[in-house]
């Protein structure tokens, strides 16, 4: 499946995030970059919101 080209952006990921997606990508037989893109597209399609609880200041 070809996705429309939207340009190239750079992201800085923590190594544990990349390793997580690389492991899942190996199991699925797809490039990890494609898996990250599919996951993010699914977040958009499902209108998911990030839930963050910041620690309270002391």
Secondary structure, DSSP 4 states (H G I P E B T S, - for coil): -PPPP---------HHHHHHHHHHHHHHTS-HHHHHHHHHHHHHHTT------PPPP-
